[in-house]
Amino acid sequence: MGRGRQKAKHTKVARELKYYSPATDYRALEAELSGRAKSDVATEDRWEIPEDDDDDWSTSR
């Protein structure tokens, strides 16, 4: 493939990405911007460090 064809394909892809507008879920956007989340508890649990991980690093064999 020549450089001209390659550049044309790249330009086509770049233009599609630039002007692509997916369907926007305005209710979800409003909830996100207002600070309301559907599952605040699930987010906290995901980042919580489990307490029982210390057993894996014990020095006894």
C-alpha positions as a Markdown table, in Angstrom:
| # | Residue | x | y | z |
|---|---|---|---|---|
| 1 | Met | 0.0 | 0.0 | 0.0 |
| 2 | Gly | 1.4 | 3.3 | -1.0 |
| 3 | Arg | 1.8 | 6.3 | 1.3 |
| 4 | Gly | -1.0 | 8.2 | -0.4 |
| 5 | Arg | -3.5 | 5.5 | 0.2 |
| 6 | Gln | -2.3 | 5.0 | 3.8 |
| 7 | Lys | -2.6 | 8.7 | 4.5 |
| 8 | Ala | -6.1 | 8.8 | 3.0 |
| 9 | Lys | -7.3 | 5.9 | 5.2 |
| 10 | His | -5.8 | 7.6 | 8.3 |
| 11 | Thr | -7.5 | 10.9 | 7.4 |
| 12 | Lys | -10.8 | 9.1 | 6.9 |
| 13 | Val | -10.5 | 7.4 | 10.3 |
| 14 | Ala | -9.5 | 10.6 | 12.0 |
| 15 | Arg | -12.4 | 12.5 | 10.5 |
| 16 | Glu | -14.9 | 9.7 | 11.6 |
| 17 | Leu | -13.5 | 9.9 | 15.2 |
| 18 | Lys | -13.7 | 13.7 | 15.2 |
| 19 | Tyr | -17.3 | 14.0 | 14.0 |
| 20 | Tyr | -18.7 | 10.8 | 15.7 |
| 21 | Ser | -21.4 | 11.7 | 18.2 |
| 22 | Pro | -22.7 | 8.7 | 20.1 |
| 23 | Ala | -26.2 | 8.7 | 21.7 |
| 24 | Thr | -26.0 | 10.6 | 24.9 |
| 25 | Asp | -27.7 | 9.4 | 28.1 |
| 26 | Tyr | -28.6 | 12.7 | 29.6 |
| 27 | Arg | -30.1 | 11.2 | 32.8 |
| 28 | Ala | -26.9 | 9.4 | 33.6 |
| 29 | Leu | -24.9 | 12.5 | 32.8 |
| 30 | Glu | -27.1 | 14.6 | 35.1 |
| 31 | Ala | -26.7 | 12.0 | 37.9 |
| 32 | Glu | -22.9 | 11.9 | 37.5 |
| 33 | Leu | -22.5 | 15.7 | 37.4 |
| 34 | Ser | -24.8 | 16.2 | 40.4 |
| 35 | Gly | -22.9 | 13.7 | 42.5 |
| 36 | Arg | -25.6 | 11.1 | 42.7 |
| 37 | Ala | -24.4 | 7.6 | 41.9 |
| 38 | Lys | -26.5 | 4.5 | 41.4 |
| 39 | Ser | -24.2 | 2.4 | 43.5 |
| 40 | Asp | -22.0 | 4.4 | 45.9 |
| 41 | Val | -21.6 | 1.3 | 48.1 |
| 42 | Ala | -20.3 | -0.8 | 45.3 |
| 43 | Thr | -17.7 | 1.8 | 44.4 |
| 44 | Glu | -16.5 | 2.0 | 48.0 |
| 45 | Asp | -16.3 | -1.8 | 48.3 |
| 46 | Arg | -14.3 | -2.1 | 45.1 |
| 47 | Trp | -11.5 | 0.1 | 46.4 |
| 48 | Glu | -11.6 | -1.3 | 50.0 |
| 49 | Ile | -8.4 | -3.2 | 50.9 |
| 50 | Pro | -9.3 | -6.7 | 52.3 |
| 51 | Glu | -8.1 | -7.1 | 55.9 |
| 52 | Asp | -7.1 | -10.8 | 55.6 |
| 53 | Asp | -4.3 | -10.3 | 53.1 |
| 54 | Asp | -1.8 | -10.2 | 55.9 |
| 55 | Asp | -1.9 | -14.0 | 56.2 |
| 56 | Asp | -0.3 | -14.4 | 52.8 |
| 57 | Trp | 2.9 | -12.7 | 54.0 |
| 58 | Ser | 3.4 | -14.5 | 57.3 |
| 59 | Thr | 7.0 | -15.7 | 58.0 |
| 60 | Ser | 6.0 | -19.2 | 59.4 |
| 61 | Arg | 6.0 | -22.1 | 57.0 |
